[in-house]
Amino acid sequence: MNTIPFPDQYVKFNFYRILTRQELEKIKIGHIPVDMDDRWIVYFEDPWIYFHRSWTGIGIYKARVIEEGDIYAIDEFLMNGDSTQYRSKVADEQLLFESALKVFLGIRLRIMGVIV
């Protein structure tokens, strides 16, 4: 699976989410899509989690994992800011990133009253 390196142009978001040990282990394993409906390639290169679109290989998000004693957390994420690769409504990006993270971690989402 080919990926395009995350660009030097990005938008930084303040974000904080504690990770369980099981979530951290899943992040370290990463994810390679198995079918066309699977939208993300996810991998970890300490301290960053990368989220690339599966069809294009373009890096959309990267999130920093920090260690605070026995606790691990994501303390920020960056969004691809290269308008030739990704066009975004910056106001929606935190929700989109959180959704991508939850789907990857296997957390069920409630969308318009329906759990998916």
C-alpha positions as CSV (number, residue, x, y, z in Angstrom):
1,M,0.0,0.0,0.0
2,N,1.6,3.3,-1.1
3,T,1.3,6.4,0.9
4,I,2.2,10.0,0.1
5,P,4.3,11.7,2.8
6,F,2.4,14.2,5.1
7,P,3.0,17.7,3.6
8,D,4.9,20.5,5.2
9,Q,1.7,22.7,5.0
10,Y,-0.7,21.8,7.8
11,V,-3.2,23.2,10.2
12,K,-2.6,22.4,13.9
13,F,-5.5,21.6,16.3
14,N,-5.4,21.5,20.0
15,F,-6.9,18.2,21.1
16,Y,-6.7,16.0,24.2
17,R,-7.8,12.4,24.6
18,I,-6.5,9.8,27.0
19,L,-5.8,6.4,25.5
20,T,-6.3,3.1,27.2
21,R,-3.5,0.5,27.0
22,Q,-5.6,-1.5,24.5
23,E,-6.1,1.5,22.3
24,L,-2.4,2.3,22.3
25,E,-1.6,-1.3,21.3
26,K,-4.1,-1.2,18.5
27,I,-2.5,2.1,17.3
28,K,0.9,0.6,17.3
29,I,-0.4,-2.3,15.1
30,G,-2.0,0.1,12.7
31,H,-4.4,-0.8,9.9
32,I,-4.2,-1.7,6.2
33,P,-7.5,-1.7,4.3
34,V,-8.9,-5.0,3.1
35,D,-11.7,-3.7,0.8
36,M,-12.9,-0.6,-1.1
37,D,-15.2,0.5,1.7
38,D,-12.3,0.7,4.1
39,R,-11.2,4.4,3.9
40,W,-8.1,4.7,6.1
41,I,-4.6,3.5,6.2
42,V,-3.4,4.0,9.8
43,Y,0.1,3.5,11.1
44,F,2.3,4.7,14.0
45,E,5.8,6.2,13.8
46,D,6.6,7.3,17.4
47,P,5.2,9.7,18.5
48,W,2.8,10.2,15.5
49,I,-0.3,8.3,14.4
50,Y,-0.8,8.8,10.6
51,F,-4.2,8.6,8.8
52,H,-4.0,8.3,5.0
53,R,-6.8,8.0,2.6
54,S,-6.9,4.4,1.3
55,W,-7.7,5.2,-2.3
56,T,-5.2,8.0,-2.9
57,G,-2.5,7.4,-0.2
58,I,-2.7,11.1,0.7
59,G,-2.0,11.8,4.4
60,I,-4.9,13.7,5.9
61,Y,-4.2,13.7,9.6
62,K,-1.4,12.9,12.0
63,A,-1.8,13.0,15.8
64,R,0.8,13.1,18.5
65,V,0.8,10.5,21.3
66,I,2.4,11.6,24.5
67,E,3.3,9.7,27.6
68,E,2.4,11.2,31.0
69,G,3.7,8.7,33.6
70,D,1.5,5.6,33.1
71,I,-1.0,7.5,31.0
72,Y,-0.9,7.9,27.2
73,A,-2.8,10.6,25.4
74,I,-3.2,12.3,22.1
75,D,-2.4,16.0,22.7
76,E,-2.7,17.5,19.2
77,F,-3.4,16.6,15.6
78,L,-2.4,18.1,12.4
79,M,-4.5,18.3,9.2
80,N,-3.1,18.3,5.7
81,G,-3.1,22.0,4.6
82,D,-2.0,21.4,1.0
83,S,-5.1,22.5,-0.9
84,T,-3.9,20.5,-4.0
85,Q,-4.2,17.3,-1.9
86,Y,-7.0,18.0,0.6
87,R,-9.8,20.6,0.7
88,S,-11.3,21.1,4.0
89,K,-13.8,23.1,6.0
90,V,-11.5,23.7,9.0
91,A,-14.5,24.1,11.3
92,D,-15.6,20.5,10.8
93,E,-12.1,18.9,11.0
94,Q,-12.0,18.1,14.7
95,L,-15.3,16.1,14.4
96,L,-14.0,14.4,11.3
97,F,-10.7,13.5,13.0
98,E,-12.6,12.2,16.1
99,S,-14.8,10.1,13.9
100,A,-11.9,8.6,12.0
101,L,-10.1,7.8,15.3
102,K,-13.2,6.2,16.8
103,V,-13.9,4.1,13.8
104,F,-10.2,2.9,13.8
105,L,-10.4,2.1,17.5
106,G,-13.7,0.2,17.1
107,I,-15.8,2.6,19.1
108,R,-19.4,2.7,18.0
109,L,-20.7,6.0,16.7
110,R,-24.1,7.5,17.0
111,I,-24.9,9.4,13.8
112,M,-28.3,11.0,13.6
113,G,-29.6,8.8,16.3
114,V,-28.4,5.6,14.7
115,I,-25.5,3.6,16.2
116,V,-23.0,2.5,13.5
